[in-house]
Amino acid sequence: MTDPATTSLGAAALAVIRRAGPLVGATLLLTVIYYWLGPHRDASFFVPPMIFAGLWLLVLGRHERADRAAMVRLREPWTEGRWTAVCGTAVPLDDAPGDVLAVRFEVYDTQARGSRSGGGDRLLRCRYDGFYLVPFGVDTGEGAVPVRGFPDLIATDDRPIANDILVAAKAAATPTPRWLPKSVARELVLSGVADRVQISLKYGNDPETARGKLVSRVLRPGDEVCIFGVWRGGTLCASPARPRGLPVYFGPPDEVARDLGLTSKILAWLGGILLAGAAALATWTLV
């Protein structure tokens, strides 16, 4: 069991700032330079968000390229402290119970937003964040490589989870202060995870509505996966540069490598197009 209170709030906030700092700093610098150059037309307010979105996509693309490079080195000897890919079958360690190794779920609550006509749009907001993990590793055929840290299951399909896991998590949910950003609250949990956790976070104290949506992603024994992390002492460890833990991709290595290569190119192209669009719009508004 991991309690988020055992992790320093300051350290969690600093980790988030360290990751987002270069992106936000570069956006602010380019924006300041842009507005410093002279008077602008009305469309100038589109430029900063386009700069931010373009840089953000390039950062995501860089992560995908790093994963793809790790796949290219898959058959090389693992090097201490290097970003590494380990592919094989997910297996439990230390007699971990049940048929689930890791679960990451989110419960979204619906919220009405009024309008002049008396109607309203339905918005989704995250009410609960859930984390469940037991000790596991990746069997490469030459032994199981232990995984230390929470697996990032964002790339997996939505999978159902046992209702008792959800009920227990919601009943024992730890309320987070309203002023605490979700990214920092999640960091409080993820930065303290070694090889086991069972906890959920609750955001907001407003009454819950009857409508909502559950999104759950699950890692089970026998799943064929490629997991990425920093190689340390025979263990695959999470990197503070990745906000959601150790990236996990399902499928055989050749398929994972192909998908990573394609995704990195798409992200790079989209980021470049957005930045080129921002430059063109900035030039037009300055004329």
Backbone as CSV, one residue per row, in Angstrom:
resi,resn,N_x,N_y,N_z,CA_x,CA_y,CA_z,C_x,C_y,C_z
1,MET,0.840,-1.189,0.000,0.000,0.000,0.000,0.871,1.233,0.000
2,THR,0.575,2.187,-0.845,1.322,3.423,-0.910,0.394,4.582,-0.628
3,ASP,0.749,5.421,0.312,-0.043,6.584,0.675,0.580,7.803,0.027
4,PRO,-0.194,8.588,-0.753,0.409,9.733,-1.412,0.949,10.760,-0.431
5,ALA,0.470,10.725,0.810,0.961,11.681,1.787,2.417,11.432,2.153
6,THR,2.919,10.222,1.857,4.305,9.910,2.187,5.280,10.518,1.189
7,THR,4.783,10.998,0.065,5.615,11.633,-0.936,5.536,13.146,-0.773
8,SER,6.656,13.819,-0.835,6.697,15.260,-0.626,5.906,16.000,-1.689
9,LEU,5.013,16.879,-1.239,4.242,17.703,-2.166,5.174,18.599,-2.974
10,GLY,6.182,19.154,-2.296,7.132,20.009,-2.996,7.899,19.262,-4.062
11,ALA,8.302,18.020,-3.756,9.038,17.217,-4.733,8.161,16.869,-5.927
12,ALA,6.874,16.571,-5.661,5.953,16.255,-6.752,5.728,17.465,-7.645
13,ALA,5.519,18.628,-7.034,5.325,19.847,-7.815,6.573,20.179,-8.621
14,LEU,7.744,19.988,-8.005,9.001,20.272,-8.701,9.191,19.350,-9.898
15,ALA,8.786,18.067,-9.752,8.907,17.124,-10.865,8.034,17.545,-12.042
16,VAL,6.813,17.994,-11.742,5.920,18.449,-12.807,6.481,19.697,-13.474
17,ILE,6.978,20.638,-12.670,7.546,21.874,-13.214,8.775,21.574,-14.065
18,ARG,9.603,20.626,-13.605,10.818,20.279,-14.352,10.477,19.716,-15.731
19,ARG,9.424,18.911,-15.806,9.029,18.347,-17.101,8.400,19.398,-18.001
20,ALA,7.510,20.223,-17.418,6.774,21.194,-18.235,7.557,22.475,-18.461
21,GLY,8.601,22.712,-17.648,9.326,23.970,-17.712,9.873,24.325,-19.083
22,PRO,10.622,23.422,-19.743,11.164,23.774,-21.060,10.078,24.099,-22.086
23,LEU,8.989,23.348,-22.066,7.904,23.594,-23.015,7.245,24.945,-22.758
24,VAL,6.893,25.200,-21.499,6.249,26.464,-21.153,7.216,27.627,-21.356
25,GLY,8.485,27.427,-20.960,9.467,28.494,-21.110,9.688,28.871,-22.567
26,ALA,9.811,27.874,-23.437,10.008,28.163,-24.859,8.801,28.888,-25.447
27,THR,7.599,28.471,-25.036,6.381,29.137,-25.518,6.343,30.592,-25.071
28,LEU,6.651,30.834,-23.798,6.643,32.205,-23.283,7.695,33.068,-23.984
29,LEU,8.882,32.498,-24.194,9.949,33.261,-24.848,9.540,33.670,-26.259
30,LEU,9.043,32.715,-27.046,8.634,33.031,-28.412,7.466,34.004,-28.432
31,THR,6.552,33.876,-27.470,5.401,34.779,-27.401,5.841,36.198,-27.060
32,VAL,6.753,36.319,-26.092,7.256,37.646,-25.719,7.965,38.309,-26.901
33,ILE,8.786,37.543,-27.603,9.479,38.086,-28.778,8.474,38.533,-29.827
34,TYR,7.433,37.727,-30.030,6.420,38.045,-31.038,5.715,39.355,-30.708
35,TYR,5.242,39.516,-29.480,4.509,40.723,-29.127,5.428,41.942,-29.001
36,TRP,6.714,41.695,-28.782,7.668,42.788,-28.676,7.966,43.405,-30.042
37,LEU,7.730,42.662,-31.114,8.107,43.126,-32.447,7.259,44.276,-32.957
38,GLY,6.056,44.457,-32.436,5.270,45.597,-32.899,3.789,45.369,-32.795
39,PRO,2.992,46.316,-33.310,1.519,46.186,-33.278,1.049,45.009,-34.122
40,HIS,-0.112,44.468,-33.733,-0.605,43.249,-34.378,-2.067,43.407,-34.796
41,ARG,-2.470,42.562,-35.729,-3.888,42.472,-36.083,-4.617,41.619,-35.059
42,ASP,-5.948,41.584,-35.185,-6.774,40.920,-34.172,-6.484,39.430,-34.033
43,ALA,-6.036,38.776,-35.089,-5.817,37.326,-35.049,-4.568,36.935,-34.260
44,SER,-3.886,37.892,-33.657,-2.626,37.594,-32.984,-2.775,36.666,-31.788
45,PHE,-3.969,36.640,-31.173,-4.131,35.791,-29.985,-4.107,34.302,-30.325
46,PHE,-4.189,33.931,-31.606,-4.086,32.526,-31.998,-2.640,32.027,-31.990
47,VAL,-1.687,32.943,-32.067,-0.287,32.551,-32.225,0.259,31.792,-31.018
48,PRO,0.122,32.315,-29.761,0.683,31.577,-28.614,0.167,30.145,-28.463
49,PRO,-1.181,29.898,-28.537,-1.600,28.492,-28.411,-1.099,27.605,-29.532
50,MET,-0.929,28.157,-30.738,-0.386,27.358,-31.831,1.075,27.009,-31.566
51,ILE,1.826,27.955,-30.995,3.223,27.681,-30.642,3.288,26.576,-29.592
52,PHE,2.458,26.702,-28.550,2.463,25.708,-27.478,2.098,24.328,-28.009
53,ALA,1.022,24.244,-28.805,0.580,22.953,-29.330,1.645,22.330,-30.230
54,GLY,2.287,23.145,-31.056,3.324,22.614,-31.939,4.514,22.074,-31.159
55,LEU,4.967,22.828,-30.156,6.089,22.366,-29.341,5.712,21.118,-28.546
56,TRP,4.476,21.073,-28.049,4.017,19.909,-27.267,4.028,18.652,-28.124
57,LEU,3.568,18.767,-29.372,3.586,17.612,-30.266,5.014,17.166,-30.571
58,LEU,5.929,18.112,-30.696,7.327,17.750,-30.937,7.923,17.018,-29.736
59,VAL,7.534,17.432,-28.523,8.004,16.737,-27.323,7.487,15.307,-27.294
60,LEU,6.200,15.133,-27.601,5.637,13.782,-27.653,6.337,12.946,-28.718
61,GLY,6.605,13.557,-29.855,7.304,12.847,-30.915,8.704,12.432,-30.504
62,ARG,9.362,13.281,-29.711,10.699,12.932,-29.223,10.644,11.724,-28.293
63,HIS,9.612,11.647,-27.455,9.448,10.471,-26.601,9.258,9.210,-27.438
64,GLU,8.441,9.313,-28.480,8.204,8.156,-29.340,9.497,7.739,-30.055
65,ARG,10.290,8.717,-30.457,11.557,8.385,-31.124,12.521,7.713,-30.153
66,ALA,12.513,8.164,-28.902,13.380,7.519,-27.907,12.960,6.070,-27.691
67,ASP,11.651,5.815,-27.679,11.167,4.442,-27.544,11.542,3.620,-28.772
68,ARG,11.426,4.222,-29.941,11.779,3.514,-31.174,13.279,3.189,-31.193
69,ALA,14.097,4.115,-30.724,15.543,3.859,-30.668,15.856,2.727,-29.704
70,ALA,15.104,2.657,-28.594,15.306,1.556,-27.649,14.939,0.223,-28.283
71,MET,13.944,0.216,-29.160,13.569,-1.014,-29.856,14.665,-1.447,-30.827
72,VAL,15.341,-0.479,-31.457,16.444,-0.804,-32.366,17.576,-1.483,-31.595
73,ARG,17.748,-1.078,-30.319,18.814,-1.661,-29.485,18.344,-2.893,-28.723
74,LEU,17.197,-3.444,-29.088,16.568,-4.497,-28.303,17.478,-5.704,-28.104
75,ARG,18.258,-6.051,-29.084,19.096,-7.254,-28.996,20.515,-6.959,-28.516
76,GLU,20.782,-5.701,-28.215,22.087,-5.350,-27.664,22.099,-5.575,-26.153
77,PRO,23.267,-5.738,-25.548,23.341,-5.867,-24.082,22.788,-4.609,-23.409
78,TRP,22.030,-4.815,-22.357,21.444,-3.686,-21.652,22.522,-2.914,-20.909
79,THR,22.453,-1.572,-21.000,23.467,-0.687,-20.429,22.901,0.045,-19.225
80,GLU,23.669,0.075,-18.158,23.247,0.727,-16.922,22.911,2.202,-17.174
81,GLY,21.732,2.618,-16.697,21.311,4.008,-16.792,20.751,4.425,-18.128
82,ARG,20.594,3.484,-19.064,20.128,3.839,-20.408,18.639,3.523,-20.562
83,TRP,17.959,4.326,-21.398,16.558,4.072,-21.722,16.466,2.774,-22.512
84,THR,15.692,1.818,-22.010,15.763,0.437,-22.490,14.371,-0.113,-22.750
85,ALA,14.274,-0.960,-23.764,13.048,-1.699,-24.055,13.230,-3.150,-23.630
86,VAL,12.221,-3.688,-22.935,12.205,-5.102,-22.561,10.898,-5.686,-23.089
87,CYS,10.997,-6.706,-23.925,9.820,-7.294,-24.559,9.678,-8.754,-24.151
88,GLY,8.441,-9.167,-23.980,8.169,-10.541,-23.596,6.769,-10.664,-23.028
89,THR,6.615,-11.557,-22.078,5.316,-11.849,-21.482,5.263,-11.317,-20.061
90,ALA,4.191,-10.596,-19.741,4.017,-10.079,-18.381,3.737,-11.239,-17.430
91,VAL,4.470,-11.291,-16.314,4.326,-12.383,-15.345,4.321,-11.809,-13.931
92,PRO,3.597,-12.435,-13.009,3.618,-11.977,-11.614,4.898,-12.404,-10.923
93,LEU,5.294,-11.638,-9.917,6.449,-11.958,-9.093,6.021,-12.064,-7.634
94,ASP,6.810,-12.758,-6.840,6.555,-12.858,-5.393,5.163,-13.404,-5.087
95,ASP,4.712,-14.357,-5.894,3.405,-14.978,-5.671,2.288,-13.939,-5.603
96,ALA,2.335,-12.945,-6.501,1.299,-11.914,-6.533,-0.067,-12.552,-6.759
97,PRO,-1.104,-12.100,-6.039,-2.416,-12.747,-6.120,-3.217,-12.312,-7.343
98,GLY,-4.200,-13.134,-7.709,-5.179,-12.763,-8.713,-4.679,-12.850,-10.136
99,ASP,-5.563,-12.448,-11.064,-5.244,-12.507,-12.482,-5.028,-11.121,-13.067
100,VAL,-4.747,-10.143,-12.216,-4.505,-8.765,-12.655,-3.175,-8.299,-12.082
101,LEU,-2.324,-7.736,-12.947,-1.035,-7.213,-12.502,-1.097,-5.714,-12.215
102,ALA,-1.786,-4.977,-13.073,-1.888,-3.533,-12.907,-3.205,-3.043,-13.483
103,VAL,-3.755,-2.041,-12.844,-4.986,-1.398,-13.305,-4.811,0.101,-13.173
104,ARG,-5.203,0.805,-14.207,-5.262,2.272,-14.161,-6.653,2.653,-14.625
105,PHE,-7.454,3.230,-13.720,-8.809,3.593,-14.128,-9.117,5.041,-13.772
106,GLU,-10.062,5.603,-14.509,-10.556,6.952,-14.257,-12.077,6.912,-14.307
107,VAL,-12.709,7.572,-13.366,-14.159,7.696,-13.340,-14.496,9.142,-13.672
108,TYR,-15.221,9.325,-14.769,-15.592,10.663,-15.202,-17.039,10.951,-14.797
109,ASP,-17.236,12.105,-14.204,-18.553,12.553,-13.786,-19.065,13.570,-14.802
110,THR,-20.381,13.587,-15.030,-20.949,14.554,-15.961,-21.364,15.799,-15.197
111,GLN,-21.233,16.928,-15.847,-21.566,18.202,-15.236,-22.314,19.048,-16.248
112,ALA,-23.448,19.617,-15.839,-24.245,20.444,-16.739,-23.689,21.859,-16.781
113,ARG,-23.682,22.443,-17.964,-23.270,23.831,-18.126,-24.424,24.583,-18.758
114,GLY,-24.954,25.571,-18.069,-26.140,26.290,-18.532,-25.852,27.145,-19.746
115,SER,-26.908,27.528,-20.439,-26.794,28.404,-21.600,-27.968,29.373,-21.593
116,ARG,-27.916,30.364,-22.457,-28.979,31.375,-22.506,-30.327,30.778,-22.868
117,SER,-30.317,29.699,-23.622,-31.566,29.074,-24.057,-32.158,28.178,-22.987
118,GLY,-31.476,28.044,-21.873,-31.995,27.203,-20.792,-31.475,25.782,-20.850
119,GLY,-30.817,25.424,-21.946,-30.249,24.086,-22.047,-28.833,24.063,-21.525
120,GLY,-28.045,23.142,-21.997,-26.659,23.097,-21.552,-25.905,21.968,-22.201
121,ASP,-24.595,22.136,-22.255,-23.716,21.089,-22.763,-23.337,20.160,-21.620
122,ARG,-23.052,18.922,-21.963,-22.606,17.954,-20.963,-21.095,17.841,-21.051
123,LEU,-20.454,18.139,-19.969,-19.001,18.062,-19.923,-18.574,16.872,-19.077
124,LEU,-17.429,16.312,-19.395,-16.874,15.219,-18.602,-15.694,15.734,-17.803
125,ARG,-15.661,15.414,-16.530,-14.515,15.750,-15.693,-14.125,14.519,-14.896
126,CYS,-12.849,14.390,-14.625,-12.354,13.235,-13.894,-12.669,13.393,-12.411
127,ARG,-13.437,12.471,-11.864,-13.791,12.509,-10.452,-12.879,11.600,-9.624
128,TYR,-12.495,10.447,-10.175,-11.610,9.517,-9.468,-10.456,9.112,-10.371
129,ASP,-9.269,8.976,-9.772,-8.109,8.355,-10.396,-7.777,7.121,-9.577
130,GLY,-7.640,5.970,-10.223,-7.353,4.747,-9.493,-6.073,4.086,-9.961
131,PHE,-5.317,3.531,-9.005,-4.053,2.873,-9.302,-3.999,1.560,-8.519
132,TYR,-3.717,0.477,-9.235,-3.581,-0.835,-8.594,-2.404,-1.541,-9.244
133,LEU,-1.496,-2.080,-8.404,-0.303,-2.734,-8.929,0.191,-3.783,-7.951
134,VAL,0.586,-4.931,-8.487,1.268,-5.959,-7.697,2.629,-6.213,-8.359
135,PRO,3.576,-6.817,-7.637,4.894,-7.054,-8.234,4.801,-7.895,-9.508
136,PHE,5.445,-7.411,-10.571,5.433,-8.170,-11.826,6.721,-7.905,-12.583
137,GLY,6.919,-8.707,-13.615,8.089,-8.557,-14.456,7.754,-8.951,-15.884
138,VAL,8.763,-8.935,-16.738,8.611,-9.312,-18.140,9.503,-10.509,-18.408
139,ASP,8.898,-11.627,-18.791,9.631,-12.841,-19.108,10.113,-12.757,-20.553
140,THR,11.415,-12.605,-20.733,11.984,-12.461,-22.070,12.339,-13.795,-22.704
141,GLY,12.107,-14.897,-22.000,12.528,-16.203,-22.460,13.833,-16.625,-21.830
142,GLU,14.522,-15.670,-21.222,15.775,-15.968,-20.525,15.678,-15.573,-19.055
143,GLY,14.465,-15.501,-18.578,14.242,-15.101,-17.194,13.357,-13.863,-17.127
144,ALA,12.798,-13.607,-15.938,11.897,-12.477,-15.752,12.680,-11.238,-15.319
145,VAL,12.454,-10.139,-16.014,13.057,-8.854,-15.660,12.074,-8.095,-14.763
146,PRO,12.429,-7.802,-13.526,11.507,-7.078,-12.640,11.261,-5.662,-13.143
147,VAL,10.027,-5.207,-12.953,9.633,-3.846,-13.321,9.378,-3.068,-12.042
148,ARG,10.035,-1.929,-11.920,9.906,-1.121,-10.714,9.310,0.243,-11.091
149,GLY,8.100,0.465,-10.672,7.393,1.690,-11.022,6.051,1.346,-11.633
150,PHE,5.178,2.330,-11.741,3.842,2.057,-12.265,3.862,2.042,-13.789
151,PRO,3.258,1.028,-14.413,3.230,0.965,-15.882,2.218,1.948,-16.459
152,ASP,2.642,2.687,-17.471,1.755,3.612,-18.178,0.953,2.810,-19.200
153,LEU,-0.322,2.652,-18.937,-1.181,1.817,-19.782,-2.019,2.638,-20.753
154,ILE,-1.615,3.899,-20.997,-2.424,4.790,-21.816,-2.561,4.281,-23.249
155,ALA,-1.571,3.518,-23.732,-1.602,3.043,-25.113,-2.430,1.771,-25.279
156,THR,-2.986,1.247,-24.178,-3.769,0.019,-24.266,-5.241,0.331,-24.469
157,ASP,-5.982,-0.674,-24.889,-7.421,-0.516,-25.070,-8.128,-0.503,-23.719
158,ASP,-9.310,0.109,-23.717,-10.147,0.110,-22.519,-10.584,-1.323,-22.224
159,ARG,-10.296,-1.805,-21.019,-10.654,-3.161,-20.620,-11.481,-3.120,-19.347
160,PRO,-12.488,-3.977,-19.223,-13.289,-3.978,-17.994,-12.495,-4.474,-16.804
161,ILE,-12.868,-4.008,-15.617,-12.229,-4.465,-14.381,-13.295,-5.015,-13.446
162,ALA,-12.851,-5.826,-12.503,-13.777,-6.399,-11.537,-14.424,-5.291,-10.709
163,ASN,-15.722,-5.411,-10.477,-16.445,-4.357,-9.770,-15.938,-4.164,-8.345
164,ASP,-15.440,-5.245,-7.707,-14.978,-5.097,-6.329,-13.740,-4.202,-6.244
165,ILE,-12.886,-4.209,-7.287,-11.736,-3.311,-7.307,-12.199,-1.862,-7.336
166,LEU,-13.189,-1.575,-8.186,-13.699,-0.216,-8.317,-14.404,0.241,-7.043
167,VAL,-15.248,-0.619,-6.475,-15.986,-0.258,-5.266,-15.033,0.009,-4.108
168,ALA,-14.036,-0.870,-3.941,-13.071,-0.685,-2.854,-12.253,0.585,-3.046
169,ALA,-11.880,0.876,-4.296,-11.078,2.060,-4.566,-11.863,3.334,-4.280
170,LYS,-13.125,3.368,-4.699,-13.937,4.562,-4.462,-14.228,4.744,-2.978
171,ALA,-14.442,3.634,-2.276,-14.744,3.729,-0.844,-13.557,4.248,-0.049
172,ALA,-12.353,3.920,-0.489,-11.143,4.320,0.234,-10.421,5.484,-0.445
173,ALA,-11.125,6.205,-1.329,-10.486,7.275,-2.085,-9.972,8.381,-1.170
174,THR,-8.796,8.892,-1.506,-8.189,9.992,-0.763,-8.585,11.314,-1.409
175,PRO,-9.338,12.171,-0.720,-9.717,13.462,-1.317,-8.481,14.340,-1.518
176,THR,-8.441,15.046,-2.627,-7.347,15.983,-2.883,-7.865,17.406,-2.729
177,PRO,-7.034,18.323,-2.249,-7.467,19.720,-2.113,-7.856,20.315,-3.466
178,ARG,-8.811,21.232,-3.454,-9.259,21.852,-4.697,-8.132,22.591,-5.413
179,TRP,-7.212,23.147,-4.634,-6.154,23.958,-5.228,-5.038,23.117,-5.830
180,LEU,-5.060,21.803,-5.564,-3.968,20.946,-6.031,-4.240,20.474,-7.455
181,PRO,-3.390,20.815,-8.425,-3.602,20.348,-9.800,-3.576,18.823,-9.877
182,LYS,-4.359,18.273,-10.789,-4.413,16.811,-10.937,-3.047,16.237,-11.278
183,SER,-2.256,16.959,-12.069,-0.942,16.447,-12.445,-0.049,16.265,-11.229
184,VAL,-0.139,17.193,-10.258,0.667,17.073,-9.048,0.125,15.959,-8.160
185,ALA,-1.208,15.845,-8.066,-1.804,14.780,-7.254,-1.394,13.407,-7.777
186,ARG,-1.403,13.241,-9.087,-0.987,11.970,-9.665,0.500,11.718,-9.432
187,GLU,1.285,12.787,-9.495,2.721,12.650,-9.247,2.985,12.173,-7.828
188,LEU,2.152,12.618,-6.883,2.310,12.190,-5.494,2.198,10.671,-5.371
189,VAL,1.328,10.085,-6.192,1.171,8.631,-6.169,2.272,7.958,-6.970
190,LEU,2.415,8.357,-8.230,3.300,7.641,-9.138,4.765,7.720,-8.712
191,SER,5.192,8.854,-8.145,6.590,8.977,-7.754,6.923,8.120,-6.546
192,GLY,5.896,7.668,-5.808,6.154,6.836,-4.643,5.939,5.360,-4.874
193,VAL,5.576,4.975,-6.097,5.290,3.570,-6.392,6.578,2.813,-6.684
194,ALA,6.765,1.689,-6.017,7.891,0.805,-6.310,7.368,-0.399,-7.096
195,ASP,6.712,-1.345,-6.399,6.192,-2.514,-7.103,4.786,-2.892,-6.654
196,ARG,4.168,-2.073,-5.815,2.787,-2.363,-5.421,2.103,-1.084,-4.955
197,VAL,0.829,-0.980,-5.254,0.023,0.151,-4.806,-1.449,-0.220,-4.985
198,GLN,-2.277,0.284,-4.128,-3.730,0.145,-4.269,-4.355,1.381,-3.641
199,ILE,-4.645,2.349,-4.490,-5.133,3.623,-3.976,-5.916,4.340,-5.062
200,SER,-6.793,5.215,-4.650,-7.491,6.065,-5.605,-7.570,7.473,-5.038
201,LEU,-7.648,8.446,-5.931,-7.749,9.854,-5.583,-9.116,10.370,-5.997
202,LYS,-9.697,11.199,-5.179,-10.985,11.806,-5.495,-10.796,13.301,-5.661
203,TYR,-11.306,13.828,-6.783,-11.178,15.241,-7.081,-12.514,15.938,-6.861
204,GLY,-12.526,16.966,-6.038,-13.734,17.762,-5.825,-14.660,17.156,-4.794
205,ASN,-15.455,18.024,-4.175,-16.392,17.591,-3.138,-17.844,17.796,-3.538
206,ASP,-18.087,18.191,-4.772,-19.458,18.385,-5.223,-20.202,17.057,-5.263
207,PRO,-21.533,17.082,-5.080,-22.307,15.827,-5.169,-22.118,15.161,-6.525
208,GLU,-21.991,13.852,-6.507,-21.814,13.108,-7.750,-23.149,12.930,-8.461
209,THR,-23.117,12.994,-9.780,-24.321,12.774,-10.554,-24.499,11.288,-10.833
210,ALA,-25.698,10.947,-11.285,-25.986,9.537,-11.560,-25.305,9.069,-12.842
211,ARG,-24.952,10.022,-13.710,-24.324,9.666,-14.968,-22.816,9.778,-14.857
212,GLY,-22.139,8.995,-15.621,-20.683,9.038,-15.600,-20.110,7.990,-16.530
213,LYS,-18.800,7.943,-16.571,-18.128,6.997,-17.459,-16.869,6.470,-16.786
214,LEU,-16.663,5.172,-16.904,-15.476,4.522,-16.373,-14.556,4.148,-17.528
215,VAL,-13.307,4.565,-17.433,-12.284,4.167,-18.393,-11.222,3.402,-17.616
216,SER,-11.018,2.135,-17.961,-10.071,1.307,-17.216,-9.142,0.592,-18.188
217,ARG,-7.878,0.541,-17.810,-6.861,-0.155,-18.598,-6.155,-1.142,-17.687
218,VAL,-5.956,-2.356,-18.208,-5.532,-3.468,-17.361,-4.348,-4.191,-17.995
219,LEU,-3.407,-4.591,-17.142,-2.313,-5.478,-17.543,-2.503,-6.794,-16.823
220,ARG,-2.538,-7.895,-17.591,-2.799,-9.212,-17.020,-1.627,-10.157,-17.293
221,PRO,-1.477,-11.184,-16.462,-0.445,-12.195,-16.734,-0.657,-12.824,-18.106
222,GLY,0.419,-13.021,-18.830,0.334,-13.616,-20.157,0.241,-12.609,-21.282
223,ASP,0.019,-11.316,-20.972,-0.022,-10.304,-22.023,1.362,-10.151,-22.658
224,GLU,1.379,-10.090,-23.984,2.630,-9.855,-24.699,2.868,-8.352,-24.770
225,VAL,3.978,-7.894,-24.210,4.192,-6.459,-24.054,5.639,-6.083,-24.364
226,CYS,5.825,-4.809,-24.647,7.129,-4.157,-24.639,7.035,-3.005,-23.653
227,ILE,7.904,-3.011,-22.647,7.888,-1.991,-21.604,9.207,-1.240,-21.645
228,PHE,9.132,0.074,-21.449,10.301,0.936,-21.564,10.604,1.588,-20.221
229,GLY,11.881,1.672,-19.893,12.298,2.311,-18.658,13.808,2.450,-18.624
230,VAL,14.305,2.915,-17.494,15.751,3.072,-17.300,16.297,1.793,-16.675
231,TRP,17.350,1.251,-17.267,17.946,-0.004,-16.796,18.861,0.272,-15.611
232,ARG,18.501,-0.288,-14.460,19.310,-0.084,-13.257,19.418,-1.397,-12.481
233,GLY,20.631,-1.947,-12.431,20.897,-3.115,-11.613,20.013,-4.302,-11.912
234,GLY,19.748,-4.566,-13.192,18.930,-5.709,-13.568,17.435,-5.482,-13.425
235,THR,17.032,-4.229,-13.246,15.621,-3.889,-13.073,15.262,-2.749,-14.011
236,LEU,14.034,-2.795,-14.547,13.531,-1.721,-15.398,12.807,-0.718,-14.510
237,CYS,13.328,0.511,-14.458,12.821,1.522,-13.525,12.165,2.678,-14.273
238,ALA,11.219,3.328,-13.593,10.548,4.475,-14.177,11.488,5.666,-14.267
239,SER,11.224,6.540,-15.235,12.009,7.759,-15.411,11.158,8.960,-15.028
240,PRO,11.718,9.919,-14.292,10.949,11.122,-13.940,10.585,11.964,-15.149
241,ALA,11.198,11.695,-16.298,10.866,12.456,-17.502,9.537,12.027,-18.112
242,ARG,9.027,10.881,-17.717,7.759,10.393,-18.247,6.665,10.583,-17.194
243,PRO,5.627,11.339,-17.494,4.652,11.734,-16.466,3.745,10.620,-15.974
244,ARG,3.596,9.533,-16.720,2.636,8.494,-16.324,3.303,7.161,-16.011
245,GLY,4.593,7.157,-15.783,5.271,5.911,-15.440,5.966,5.285,-16.622
246,LEU,6.074,3.945,-16.593,6.797,3.222,-17.634,5.870,2.946,-18.825
247,PRO,6.209,3.438,-20.024,5.368,3.187,-21.191,5.230,1.693,-21.479
248,VAL,4.007,1.260,-21.787,3.708,-0.141,-22.091,2.988,-0.202,-23.438
249,TYR,3.468,-1.059,-24.323,2.814,-1.290,-25.610,2.546,-2.782,-25.745
250,PHE,1.347,-3.118,-26.165,0.948,-4.513,-26.307,1.273,-4.993,-27.715
251,GLY,1.720,-6.246,-27.824,1.974,-6.850,-29.117,3.411,-7.284,-29.272
252,PRO,3.723,-7.973,-30.373,5.090,-8.426,-30.629,6.010,-7.254,-30.944
253,PRO,7.326,-7.429,-30.740,8.269,-6.319,-30.913,8.239,-5.670,-32.285
254,ASP,8.105,-6.453,-33.348,8.145,-5.844,-34.677,6.963,-4.909,-34.898
255,GLU,5.786,-5.295,-34.381,4.616,-4.434,-34.516,4.770,-3.170,-33.677
256,VAL,5.287,-3.323,-32.480,5.486,-2.159,-31.611,6.471,-1.184,-32.245
257,ALA,7.585,-1.698,-32.777,8.585,-0.836,-33.407,7.993,-0.107,-34.611
258,ARG,7.195,-0.812,-35.418,6.592,-0.176,-36.587,5.627,0.933,-36.177
259,ASP,4.804,0.658,-35.179,3.839,1.666,-34.722,4.537,2.888,-34.134
260,LEU,5.609,2.660,-33.376,6.344,3.778,-32.793,6.983,4.645,-33.872
261,GLY,7.545,4.011,-34.888,8.148,4.765,-35.977,7.129,5.622,-36.697
262,LEU,5.933,5.058,-36.954,4.888,5.804,-37.655,4.366,6.944,-36.786
263,THR,4.126,6.660,-35.508,3.585,7.683,-34.621,4.554,8.840,-34.445
264,SER,5.837,8.535,-34.304,6.823,9.610,-34.122,6.864,10.524,-35.343
265,LYS,6.744,9.956,-36.531,6.747,10.776,-37.746,5.496,11.643,-37.828
266,ILE,4.341,11.058,-37.478,3.088,11.824,-37.524,3.150,13.000,-36.550
267,LEU,3.628,12.743,-35.332,3.709,13.808,-34.335,4.681,14.899,-34.771
268,ALA,5.812,14.492,-35.359,6.783,15.476,-35.824,6.206,16.340,-36.945
269,TRP,5.493,15.709,-37.879,4.881,16.458,-38.967,3.809,17.408,-38.455
270,LEU,2.954,16.931,-37.561,1.891,17.788,-37.035,2.477,18.965,-36.252
271,GLY,3.494,18.668,-35.426,4.129,19.753,-34.688,4.767,20.774,-35.609
272,GLY,5.451,20.289,-36.645,6.076,21.198,-37.605,5.052,22.036,-38.352
273,ILE,3.931,21.424,-38.730,2.878,22.163,-39.438,2.295,23.255,-38.553
274,LEU,2.047,22.926,-37.270,1.503,23.931,-36.359,2.479,25.086,-36.156
275,LEU,3.762,24.781,-35.991,4.741,25.846,-35.806,4.897,26.677,-37.078
276,ALA,4.855,26.023,-38.230,4.924,26.768,-39.486,3.686,27.660,-39.639
277,GLY,2.524,27.129,-39.243,1.303,27.933,-39.287,1.379,29.116,-38.349
278,ALA,1.950,28.890,-37.156,2.107,29.983,-36.197,3.043,31.051,-36.757
279,ALA,4.129,30.629,-37.411,5.060,31.589,-38.001,4.402,32.389,-39.122
280,ALA,3.611,31.693,-39.969,2.923,32.384,-41.063,1.898,33.375,-40.532
281,LEU,1.141,32.956,-39.518,0.134,33.840,-38.939,0.798,35.028,-38.236
282,ALA,1.908,34.773,-37.551,2.626,35.862,-36.885,3.130,36.879,-37.910
283,THR,3.657,36.384,-39.015,4.134,37.299,-40.065,2.998,38.132,-40.626
284,TRP,1.857,37.489,-40.841,0.687,38.195,-41.411,0.178,39.268,-40.454
285,THR,0.118,38.953,-39.162,-0.419,39.909,-38.191,0.541,41.064,-37.941
286,LEU,1.802,40.895,-38.274,2.780,41.969,-38.064,2.885,42.907,-39.259
287,VAL,2.368,42.492,-40.388,2.474,43.312,-41.602,1.499,44.488,-41.532
